[in-house]
Amino acid sequence: MPRGRGGGGGRQVPASSAPLASPSYYETVGQLQQALRESEKKRFDLEDKLYEYNKSDKFRAKLKCAKLKKYLKEICESERRAHLRNQGY
């Protein structure tokens, strides 16, 4: 027996006889969509604040300070090793 494309087999239920969702379902979906919109708005606002902070002079100064501290630590460690090495001579 030839089969048509998509061949899912089984019997299909006509759309008109499918059960309709209850009003509470639509109410719940609406509440979820509203909560999603609010959380997306909050996320967007936080991203804006983060972007502004990253552009600020205060952030750049902290970043520069951290880099300089790391560099100073490397120099001190290098001097300590050189001092230990030179004590052997």
N, C-alpha and C positions, 0 to 999 in steps of 0.2 A: 504494500500500500504506500503510495508516494506521500511524502510529508512536505509541508510548506516551509518556507524560511522561518527561522527563529524557533522552530519546533518545540517549544516549551512543553508540549504534551499537556495532559491534564485539562481540566475544564476551567474556563475563564468566567468569572462572575461579572455580569453587566454592571456598569457604574451606577445605574439607577437603583439597583438592589443592594449596593454596598451600604453598611450602616453609617449614619451621619455622626459626627463627633458631637459630644454634649457641649452645652454652653460653658460649662466649667473648664473644658479643655481650651476653648478659645480665650477665656479669661486668664488661664494659667500661661498660655503662650504670650498673650499681651503683656503680662507682668514680667515674664522672662525677657521679652524684647526690650521693655522699658529699663530693666536692670542692666541689660547688656549695653544699651545706649549710654546710661549713666556711667557705667564703669569705663567704657571707651572714652567718654568725655574726660573723666578723671585721669585716665592714662595719658591722654593727649596733653592735658594741662601739666602733668608731672614731667612729661617729655620736654615741654617748652621751658619749664623751670630749670631742668637739668641742662638743657642747651644754653640757656642764659648764664647759668652758673659756670659752665665750662668755658664760656667766652669772657668771664669776668676777670678783673685784675687780681682779685683775691685768690682765685683758683690758680691762676698762672704763677703767682708768687709762691704759693704752697708747693706747686709742682717744681719750680726752680729750686726752692729750698731743699726739697727731698733729693733732687738730683745732686746738689752741691754736698749734702750730707753724705750721700753714697760715695761721691768722688773723694771726699775727705777721708772717709773710712778706708777706701782702697789705698790712698796715699800713706796713711798711717801704718797700715798693714805692710805695705811695700818697704817703708822705712824700717819697721821692726825686723823684717826678714833680712834686710841689708845689714842692719846693725849686728844681728846674730851671725851672719855670714862673715862679716869683717872682724868679729872677735876671734875667729879661728886663726887669723894671720898674725 
